[in-house]
């Protein structure tokens, strides 16, 4: 693929910018914008189809980036002025390349689970960093699938991808649009796998201090401001709390979620 050189905000630049900023465009094209070398490496590791490799100077690229170009012959190689390139970057010191890549969306019907599933349910996430951090923790602690309930921040927003360090590309993530369909699916999983649905709240009546979380289990995290919805809370078998001794009576959802995921992991894995 020959290089494309861009010096002004032309149509190609606007497509790239839309993939970064516009959720609807990402979902329509099934394509994402990826910034950060570690996230790019994880996209490559997950064998995503790279559609564009973008840089300010092809000649100054590292051997790794040049090798990436060589291995992705179908990708457009786009070279643009440094000012245009920097306008696409969130980082103060931009990495030497950006990429765009194709993605797929997993559905409930396509999801395959082990007989002892370990699941995470996140209700209407509203913070990019929290969502990315939780995806990273879920990947680290062996979560089999993540369910995003309702309308929240986009899992393929560039900020989420970067804060997850690209682990979003190695995770089974299902976007739930119909709560009724999800309720039916959960009911079936309870029968099939004896799945326990465990809600989380600072006022939960089961303390993590004297209760072990174990598979098969789904951990439910509420929205950062509003907590769990009434519909999700009604699905829970019980609600667990993390005991605290400080003056603040609650944890950031990414921190709380990571603690709970770790508890399941340590109670089920040989570590």
C-alpha positions in Angstrom: 0.0 0.0 0.0 1.6 3.4 -1.0 2.0 6.1 1.5 -0.7 8.8 1.8 0.7 12.2 2.7 -1.7 14.6 4.4 -1.0 18.3 5.1 -4.5 19.6 5.7 -7.7 18.3 7.4 -8.9 16.3 4.4 -11.5 13.5 4.2 -9.1 10.8 5.4 -8.1 12.9 8.4 -11.7 13.5 9.2 -12.5 9.7 9.2 -9.6 9.1 11.6 -10.7 11.9 13.8 -14.3 10.5 13.8 -13.1 7.1 14.8 -11.4 8.7 17.8 -14.2 11.0 18.8 -17.5 9.6 17.5 -19.0 6.5 19.1 -21.6 6.1 16.4 -19.0 6.1 13.6 -16.9 3.5 15.4 -19.9 1.2 15.7 -21.1 1.8 12.2 -17.7 1.1 10.7 -16.6 -1.5 13.3 -13.3 0.2 13.5 -11.4 1.9 16.3 -8.6 4.4 16.8 -5.7 3.2 19.0 -3.1 5.4 20.7 -0.2 4.2 22.8 2.4 1.6 22.0 1.3 -0.9 24.6 -2.3 -0.8 23.3 -1.1 -1.1 19.7 1.0 -4.1 20.7 -2.0 -5.7 22.4 -4.2 -5.1 19.3 -1.4 -6.8 17.2 -1.3 -9.7 19.7 -5.1 -10.1 19.5 -4.6 -10.3 15.7 -6.9 -7.4 14.9 -6.9 -6.3 11.2 -5.0 -3.1 11.1 -6.5 -0.7 8.6 -4.2 2.4 9.0 -0.8 3.1 10.4 -0.4 6.8 11.0 2.8 8.8 11.7 4.4 12.2 11.3 7.6 10.8 9.7 7.9 7.3 8.2 11.7 7.7 7.9 12.2 8.2 11.6 10.2 5.2 12.8 11.8 2.5 15.0 12.6 -0.9 13.6 9.5 -2.3 15.4 7.1 0.2 13.7 8.8 -0.4 10.3 8.3 -4.1 10.8 4.6 -3.5 11.7 4.2 -1.7 8.4 6.0 -4.6 6.6 3.7 -7.2 8.1 0.5 -5.2 7.4 0.6 -4.8 3.6 -3.1 -4.1 3.4 -3.1 -1.2 5.8 -3.0 2.4 4.6 0.3 4.1 5.6 -0.6 7.7 6.4 2.0 10.4 6.9 0.9 13.8 8.0 2.3 17.0 9.2 3.4 17.0 12.8 0.8 19.6 13.8 -2.0 17.4 12.3 -0.6 14.3 13.9 -0.3 15.9 17.3 -3.9 17.1 17.1 -5.0 13.4 17.0 -3.0 12.5 20.1 -4.0 12.9 23.7 -0.6 12.3 25.1 1.7 15.3 25.7 4.5 13.4 24.0 2.9 11.5 21.2 4.1 8.0 20.4 5.6 7.5 17.0 2.6 5.8 15.4 -1.2 5.6 15.8 -3.3 2.9 14.2 -6.9 2.1 13.3 -8.2 -1.4 13.4 -11.3 -3.6 12.7 -13.3 -4.9 15.7 -16.2 -7.3 16.3 -19.0 -7.0 18.8 -19.9 -10.1 20.8 -23.5 -11.1 21.5 -25.1 -13.2 24.3 -25.9 -15.9 21.8 -22.2 -16.1 20.6 -20.7 -16.2 24.1 -19.2 -19.5 25.2 -18.6 -20.0 28.9 -16.8 -22.7 31.0 -18.8 -24.8 33.5 -17.6 -22.6 36.4 -17.9 -19.1 35.0 -16.4 -16.0 36.4 -18.3 -12.9 35.2 -18.3 -9.1 35.7 -21.4 -7.0 35.2 -20.9 -3.2 35.1 -24.0 -1.0 35.2 -23.9 2.1 33.0 -20.2 3.0 33.5 -19.7 6.7 33.3 -15.9 7.2 33.5 -13.5 6.2 30.8 -10.6 5.5 33.3 -12.7 3.4 35.6 -14.0 1.2 32.8 -10.6 0.7 31.3 -9.1 -0.1 34.7 -11.8 -2.7 35.4 -11.3 -4.3 32.0 -7.6 -4.5 32.8 -8.3 -6.1 36.2 -10.8 -8.5 34.8 -8.3 -9.7 32.3 -5.6 -10.0 34.9 -7.8 -12.1 37.3 -9.3 -14.5 34.7 -12.8 -13.1 34.2 -14.5 -15.1 31.5 -16.8 -12.3 30.3 -17.7 -8.7 31.0 -21.3 -7.4 30.6 -21.9 -3.6 30.1 -25.5 -2.7 31.0 -27.3 0.2 29.4 -25.9 3.3 27.9 -22.5 4.2 29.4 -19.1 5.2 28.0 -18.0 3.2 25.0 -15.6 0.3 25.5 -13.8 1.2 22.3 -13.3 4.9 23.1 -9.5 5.6 22.8 -9.3 6.6 26.5 -10.8 3.3 27.6 -8.5 1.3 25.3 -5.5 3.2 26.6 -6.4 2.9 30.3 -7.1 -0.8 29.8 -3.6 -1.1 28.3 -5.2 -2.8 25.3 -6.7 -5.7 27.5 -10.0 -4.8 25.9 -8.8 -6.6 22.8 -8.3 -9.8 24.8 -11.6 -9.7 26.7 -15.1 -11.1 26.0 -17.3 -8.1 26.4 -21.0 -8.1 25.7 -23.0 -4.8 25.4 -26.5 -5.4 26.9 -29.2 -3.4 25.2 -32.2 -5.4 26.4 -32.5 -5.9 30.2 -35.3 -8.4 29.6 -33.1 -10.6 27.4 -30.3 -10.4 29.9 -32.6 -11.4 32.8 -33.6 -14.5 30.8 -30.0 -15.3 30.1 -29.0 -15.0 33.8 -32.0 -17.2 34.8 -30.7 -19.9 32.3 -27.2 -19.6 33.7 -28.4 -20.0 37.2 -30.0 -23.3 36.2 -27.2 -24.5 33.9 -24.1 -23.4 35.9 -25.5 -22.7 39.4 -24.3 -19.1 38.9 -24.4 -16.8 41.9 -25.1 -13.1 41.2 -23.4 -11.0 43.8 -24.1 -7.3 44.0 -21.7 -4.8 45.6 -22.5 -1.8 47.7 -20.9 0.0 50.7 -24.1 -0.8 52.6 -24.2 -4.5 51.6 -25.2 -6.9 54.4 -22.5 -9.5 53.6 -19.0 -8.4 54.6 -16.1 -9.5 52.4 -14.0 -9.8 55.6 -15.7 -13.1 56.6 -17.1 -14.3 53.3 -15.3 -15.9 50.4 -16.4 -15.2 46.9 -16.1 -18.3 44.7 -17.0 -19.5 41.2 -19.5 -19.9 39.6 -20.1 -16.2 40.2 -21.0 -12.9 38.6 -19.9 -9.7 40.4 -22.2 -6.7 39.8 -20.8 -3.2 40.0 -23.2 -0.2 40.0 -22.9 3.1 38.2 -20.3 5.4 39.8 -22.9 7.9 41.0 -26.2 6.0 41.2 -25.2 2.5 42.2 -26.9 -0.6 40.9 -30.2 -0.2 39.1 -33.4 -1.7 40.7 -33.5 -4.3 37.9 -29.9 -5.4 38.5 -30.3 -5.4 42.3 -33.4 -7.7 41.9 -31.2 -10.3 40.1 -28.7 -10.4 43.0 -28.6 -13.4 45.4 -27.0 -11.1 48.0 -25.0 -7.8 48.2 -21.4 -7.8 49.5 -19.6 -4.8 51.1 -15.9 -4.2 51.6 -15.2 -3.2 55.2 -13.3 0.1 55.5 -11.7 1.9 58.5 -11.1 5.4 57.0 -13.2 8.4 57.3 -14.4 8.0 53.7 -17.1 5.3 53.5 -16.7 4.1 49.9 -14.1 3.2 47.3 -13.7 4.2 43.7 -15.6 1.6 41.6 -12.4 0.5 39.8 -10.6 0.0 43.1 -13.6 -1.8 44.7 -14.2 -3.9 41.7 -10.5 -5.0 41.5 -10.5 -6.0 45.2 -13.6 -8.2 44.6 -12.3 -9.7 41.4 -9.0 -10.5 43.3 -11.0 -12.2 46.1 -12.7 -14.5 43.6 -9.3 -15.2 41.9 -7.5 -16.1 45.1 -10.2 -18.4 46.3 -10.3 -20.3 43.0 -6.8 -20.3 41.6 -3.5 -21.9 42.9 -1.4 -18.8 43.4 
